Amino acid sequence: MATEAAAAIPGEIRAGKREMTQARAVRRFKWSVLSVFIALMVGVLGPVLFLQLYFSFHDFSIYLGSWWDAEFAGLEIFEEVVTDPRLGIAIVRSVLFAAGSTLGCFVIGFGLALLMYRPFRGQALFYIVFILPMLTVPIVIAYTGEMLLYQKGPLNDVLSWISGQDVNVIWLANARMALTTVMLLEIWNWVPFSFIIMIAGLASLPKEPQEAAQILGASKWRIFLEIQLPLLRPVIILAIILRFLEAMAEFPKAWSLFQGGPGSATETIPIYLYITTWQYFEVSKGAAMSYVVMMIMIAIVLAAIYFLRREKRALDEMYGAADEDRAG
């Protein structure tokens, strides 16, 4: 027995060495990939961010000559940006737009995923139809929407035919409807994104808890609420966060249709930043504004990471409790 135990020790040592070697190889591979990405980020974005930082602290306008002759302004430009009421309204407008479009994309995308995640005949055709809007160029969506949304255009005609009443919604010239118009186009464009994420999440759910609940006589609605939905929470949060961040940066459709108007009804953060920099030629203010916006987005991303980690811990605890119950 002692001889067998002594013979087993070198084998365990060799296995441990192999695991350490594999771990080092994985770490080297990760760092080789990350180093290329970091080098690209530093080489491409580094000079841009440095120049942008220079403009943020120097009072430069395109009318004042060379950029290296601009006067040092310190934090005055950042103070002007932070106290700019127009930027504050643009931030609120962007958040409302992102929240509304994200909610619409998620609800419709999740509903389609619930209908589609089980195989059926002709499923591939429906996949193509549902994903097609996401493959359409945003500027094409904007110009197509412009043709459809005239007061006497096809959309109002269809709504009039459905309702039996004369519908004359002013989609493109009413300040109260403008942001909603862009929001509807954004929802149509990005429903496939939520659909893809949620159908992948539904397909990856473990079958054992659902089958056990069916054997115990649980209804489909109860299985959805008490098993599928809790297991899908990390996927749901990920889909909502990614869609919200994308919606905060929406520019092509809103600019193509409205250029921030009517009035300032669709003046979101990207549009106000573009107007400030490239129409008013306040380059320093635009640079400082972009840094302020970047800080806001970093805060949102950090909050998103916190929520994702919390959901992952809750899911790990749920699986751990289930394993203990099976072991007991």
C-alpha positions as CSV (number, residue, x, y, z in Angstrom):
1,M,0.0,0.0,0.0
2,A,2.8,2.4,0.9
3,T,4.6,1.6,-2.3
4,E,1.4,2.3,-4.4
5,A,0.9,5.6,-2.5
6,A,4.5,6.6,-3.1
7,A,4.2,5.8,-6.8
8,A,1.0,7.9,-7.1
9,I,2.7,11.0,-5.7
10,P,4.9,11.6,-8.8
11,G,1.8,11.2,-11.0
12,E,0.0,13.8,-9.0
13,I,3.0,16.1,-9.3
14,R,3.1,15.7,-13.0
15,A,-0.6,16.4,-13.3
16,G,-0.2,19.5,-11.1
17,K,2.7,20.7,-13.3
18,R,0.6,20.1,-16.5
19,E,-2.2,22.2,-15.0
20,M,0.2,25.0,-14.1
21,T,1.7,24.9,-17.6
22,Q,-1.8,25.1,-19.1
23,A,-2.8,28.0,-16.9
24,R,0.4,29.9,-17.9
25,A,-0.4,29.2,-21.6
26,V,-3.9,30.5,-21.2
27,R,-2.6,33.6,-19.4
28,R,0.0,34.2,-22.1
29,F,-2.7,33.8,-24.8
30,K,-5.0,36.3,-23.0
31,W,-2.2,38.9,-22.6
32,S,-1.1,38.4,-26.2
33,V,-4.6,39.2,-27.4
34,L,-5.1,42.1,-24.9
35,S,-1.7,43.6,-25.6
36,V,-2.6,44.0,-29.3
37,F,-5.9,45.6,-28.4
38,I,-4.3,47.9,-25.8
39,A,-1.6,48.9,-28.4
40,L,-4.2,49.7,-30.9
41,M,-6.2,51.7,-28.4
42,V,-3.1,53.7,-27.3
43,G,-1.8,54.2,-30.8
44,V,-5.1,55.2,-32.4
45,L,-7.1,56.8,-29.6
46,G,-4.3,58.0,-27.5
47,P,-3.3,61.0,-29.7
48,V,-7.0,61.9,-30.3
49,L,-7.7,61.9,-26.6
50,F,-4.6,63.9,-25.8
51,L,-5.5,66.5,-28.5
52,Q,-9.1,66.6,-27.2
53,L,-7.7,67.1,-23.6
54,Y,-5.5,70.0,-24.9
55,F,-8.6,71.7,-26.5
56,S,-10.6,71.2,-23.3
57,F,-8.1,73.3,-21.3
58,H,-7.3,75.9,-24.1
59,D,-9.8,78.5,-25.5
60,F,-9.7,77.6,-29.2
61,S,-12.1,78.4,-32.0
62,I,-11.6,77.8,-35.6
63,Y,-11.7,81.6,-36.1
64,L,-8.7,82.2,-33.9
65,G,-5.9,80.9,-36.0
66,S,-3.6,78.0,-35.2
67,W,-4.6,75.6,-32.4
68,W,-1.2,75.6,-30.7
69,D,-1.6,79.4,-30.2
70,A,-4.8,79.0,-28.2
71,E,-4.8,80.6,-24.7
72,F,-4.8,78.4,-21.6
73,A,-8.2,78.6,-19.9
74,G,-7.8,76.0,-17.1
75,L,-11.2,74.7,-15.9
76,E,-13.2,77.6,-17.2
77,I,-14.5,75.7,-20.2
78,F,-15.5,72.7,-18.1
79,E,-17.3,75.1,-15.8
80,E,-19.1,76.6,-18.8
81,V,-20.1,73.1,-19.9
82,V,-21.3,71.9,-16.5
83,T,-23.5,75.0,-16.0
84,D,-24.9,74.9,-19.6
85,P,-28.7,74.5,-19.2
86,R,-29.0,73.4,-22.8
87,L,-26.6,70.5,-22.2
88,G,-28.7,69.5,-19.1
89,I,-31.8,69.4,-21.1
90,A,-30.1,67.4,-23.9
91,I,-29.0,64.9,-21.2
92,V,-32.5,64.5,-19.9
93,R,-33.8,64.2,-23.4
94,S,-31.2,61.5,-24.2
95,V,-32.1,59.5,-21.1
96,L,-35.8,59.7,-21.9
97,F,-35.2,58.7,-25.5
98,A,-32.9,55.8,-24.5
99,A,-35.2,54.5,-21.7
100,G,-38.3,54.6,-24.0
101,S,-36.6,53.0,-27.0
102,T,-34.9,50.4,-24.8
103,L,-38.1,49.4,-23.1
104,G,-39.9,49.1,-26.5
105,C,-37.1,47.1,-28.0
106,F,-36.9,44.7,-25.0
107,V,-40.6,44.1,-24.7
108,I,-41.1,43.4,-28.4
109,G,-37.9,41.4,-28.7
110,F,-38.6,39.3,-25.7
111,G,-42.1,38.6,-26.9
112,L,-40.8,37.5,-30.3
113,A,-38.2,35.3,-28.6
114,L,-40.8,33.6,-26.5
115,L,-42.7,32.8,-29.7
116,M,-39.7,31.6,-31.6
117,Y,-37.3,29.8,-29.3
118,R,-39.0,26.4,-29.8
119,P,-38.3,24.9,-33.3
120,F,-41.2,24.8,-35.8
121,R,-41.5,24.5,-39.6
122,G,-40.5,27.7,-41.4
123,Q,-38.6,29.1,-38.4
124,A,-35.6,30.2,-40.5
125,L,-37.8,32.5,-42.7
126,F,-39.1,34.2,-39.6
127,Y,-35.6,34.6,-38.3
128,I,-34.6,36.4,-41.5
129,V,-37.6,38.7,-41.4
130,F,-37.1,39.6,-37.7
131,I,-33.4,40.3,-38.1
132,L,-33.6,42.3,-41.3
133,P,-34.2,45.7,-39.7
134,M,-31.0,45.5,-37.7
135,L,-29.1,44.9,-41.0
136,T,-30.5,48.1,-42.5
137,V,-28.3,51.2,-42.6
138,P,-29.7,53.9,-40.2
139,I,-29.6,56.6,-42.9
140,V,-31.7,54.4,-45.1
141,I,-34.2,53.9,-42.3
142,A,-34.4,57.7,-41.7
143,Y,-35.1,58.5,-45.4
144,T,-37.6,55.6,-45.7
145,G,-39.3,56.8,-42.5
146,E,-39.4,60.3,-43.9
147,M,-41.3,59.1,-47.0
148,L,-43.7,57.1,-44.9
149,L,-44.4,59.7,-42.2
150,Y,-45.6,62.7,-44.1
151,Q,-48.9,64.0,-42.9
152,K,-50.7,62.6,-46.0
153,G,-48.3,59.7,-46.3
154,P,-48.8,55.9,-46.2
155,L,-48.6,55.5,-42.4
156,N,-51.5,57.9,-41.7
157,D,-53.5,56.3,-44.6
158,V,-53.0,52.8,-43.1
159,L,-54.0,54.1,-39.6
160,S,-57.0,55.8,-41.0
161,W,-58.1,52.6,-42.8
162,I,-57.6,50.5,-39.6
163,S,-59.4,52.9,-37.3
164,G,-62.1,54.0,-39.7
165,Q,-61.4,57.6,-38.9
166,D,-59.3,60.3,-40.5
167,V,-55.8,60.2,-38.9
168,N,-53.5,63.1,-39.6
169,V,-50.6,62.8,-37.1
170,I,-47.9,65.3,-37.8
171,W,-44.9,63.0,-37.3
172,L,-42.2,65.3,-38.8
173,A,-43.2,68.9,-38.0
174,N,-44.7,68.7,-34.5
175,A,-42.2,69.3,-31.7
176,R,-44.2,67.1,-29.3
177,M,-44.1,64.1,-31.7
178,A,-40.6,64.5,-33.1
179,L,-38.7,62.6,-30.4
180,T,-41.4,59.9,-30.4
181,T,-41.0,59.5,-34.1
182,V,-37.3,58.9,-33.8
183,M,-38.0,56.6,-30.9
184,L,-40.4,54.4,-33.0
185,L,-37.8,54.2,-35.8
186,E,-35.1,53.3,-33.2
187,I,-37.4,50.5,-31.8
188,W,-38.0,49.1,-35.3
189,N,-34.3,49.2,-36.0
190,W,-33.1,47.5,-32.8
191,V,-35.8,45.0,-31.8
192,P,-33.7,42.3,-33.5
193,F,-30.9,43.0,-31.1
194,S,-33.0,42.2,-28.1
195,F,-34.6,39.3,-29.9
196,I,-31.3,37.7,-30.6
197,I,-30.0,38.0,-27.1
198,M,-33.2,36.8,-25.5
199,I,-33.7,33.8,-27.8
200,A,-30.1,32.8,-27.0
201,G,-30.8,33.1,-23.3
202,L,-34.0,31.1,-23.6
203,A,-32.3,28.3,-25.6
204,S,-29.5,28.0,-23.0
205,L,-31.8,27.5,-20.0
206,P,-31.4,24.2,-18.2
207,K,-34.3,21.8,-19.1
208,E,-34.3,19.8,-15.7
209,P,-36.1,22.4,-13.6
210,Q,-38.7,23.0,-16.3
211,E,-39.3,19.3,-16.8
212,A,-39.6,18.8,-13.0
213,A,-42.1,21.6,-12.7
214,Q,-44.2,20.1,-15.6
215,I,-44.2,16.7,-13.9
216,L,-45.5,18.4,-10.7
217,G,-48.3,20.0,-12.7
218,A,-47.1,23.6,-12.9
219,S,-48.7,25.7,-15.7
220,K,-46.6,27.2,-18.5
221,W,-47.2,30.7,-17.0
222,R,-46.0,29.6,-13.6
223,I,-42.9,27.9,-15.1
224,F,-42.2,31.1,-16.9
225,L,-42.6,33.4,-13.8
226,E,-40.9,31.2,-11.2
227,I,-38.2,29.3,-13.3
228,Q,-37.4,30.9,-16.6
229,L,-37.6,34.5,-15.6
230,P,-35.3,34.3,-12.6
231,L,-32.8,32.3,-14.6
232,L,-33.0,34.9,-17.4
233,R,-32.3,37.9,-15.1
234,P,-28.6,38.3,-16.0
235,V,-29.4,38.0,-19.7
236,I,-32.3,40.5,-19.4
237,I,-30.0,43.0,-17.6
238,L,-27.3,42.6,-20.2
239,A,-29.8,43.2,-23.1
240,I,-31.2,46.3,-21.4
241,I,-27.8,47.8,-20.6
242,L,-26.3,47.3,-24.0
243,R,-29.4,48.6,-25.8
244,F,-29.5,51.7,-23.4
245,L,-25.9,52.5,-24.1
246,E,-26.4,52.2,-27.8
247,A,-29.6,54.4,-27.7
248,M,-27.7,57.1,-25.7
249,A,-25.4,57.5,-28.7
250,E,-28.1,57.6,-31.4
251,F,-27.3,60.2,-34.0
252,P,-27.9,59.2,-37.7
253,K,-31.7,58.9,-37.7
254,A,-32.4,61.9,-35.5
255,W,-30.0,64.1,-37.5
256,S,-31.2,63.0,-40.9
257,L,-34.8,63.7,-40.0
258,F,-34.7,66.7,-37.8
259,Q,-31.2,68.1,-37.3
260,G,-32.2,68.7,-33.7
261,G,-35.5,70.3,-34.5
262,P,-38.3,71.2,-34.7
263,G,-36.9,73.9,-32.4
264,S,-34.7,71.8,-30.1
265,A,-37.2,68.9,-29.7
266,T,-34.7,66.2,-30.8
267,E,-31.5,67.8,-29.5
268,T,-30.0,64.9,-27.7
269,I,-26.4,64.7,-26.4
270,P,-24.8,63.6,-29.7
271,I,-26.7,66.2,-31.7
272,Y,-25.9,69.1,-29.3
273,L,-22.3,68.0,-29.3
274,Y,-22.2,68.0,-33.1
275,I,-23.9,71.4,-33.3
276,T,-21.6,72.9,-30.8
277,T,-18.4,71.7,-32.4
278,W,-19.2,71.7,-36.2
279,Q,-21.9,74.4,-36.6
280,Y,-20.9,76.9,-33.8
281,F,-17.2,75.9,-34.2
282,E,-16.7,76.0,-30.4
283,V,-14.1,73.3,-30.6
284,S,-12.9,73.7,-27.0
285,K,-16.4,73.6,-25.6
286,G,-17.2,70.6,-27.7
287,A,-14.0,68.8,-26.5
288,A,-14.8,69.5,-22.8
289,M,-18.4,68.5,-23.3
290,S,-17.3,65.2,-24.8
291,Y,-15.2,64.5,-21.7
292,V,-18.1,65.3,-19.4
293,V,-20.3,63.0,-21.5
294,M,-17.6,60.3,-21.3
295,M,-17.6,60.5,-17.5
296,I,-21.4,60.1,-17.5
297,M,-21.1,57.0,-19.7
298,I,-18.3,55.5,-17.6
299,A,-20.5,55.9,-14.5
300,I,-23.4,54.2,-16.3
301,V,-21.0,51.3,-17.4
302,L,-19.7,50.9,-13.9
303,A,-23.2,50.7,-12.5
304,A,-24.1,48.2,-15.2
305,I,-21.0,46.0,-14.3
306,Y,-22.1,46.2,-10.6
307,F,-25.6,45.0,-11.4
308,L,-24.4,42.2,-13.7
309,R,-22.0,40.9,-11.0
310,R,-24.7,41.0,-8.4
311,E,-27.0,39.0,-10.7
312,K,-24.2,36.5,-11.4
313,R,-23.7,36.0,-7.7
314,A,-27.4,35.5,-7.1
315,L,-27.5,33.0,-10.0
316,D,-24.5,31.1,-8.6
317,E,-26.1,31.0,-5.2
318,M,-29.3,29.6,-6.7
319,Y,-27.4,26.9,-8.6
320,G,-25.4,26.1,-5.4
321,A,-28.5,25.7,-3.3
322,A,-30.0,23.4,-6.0
323,D,-26.9,21.2,-6.0
324,E,-27.0,21.0,-2.2
325,D,-30.6,19.9,-2.4
326,R,-29.9,17.2,-4.9
327,A,-26.9,16.0,-2.9
328,G,-29.0,15.9,0.3
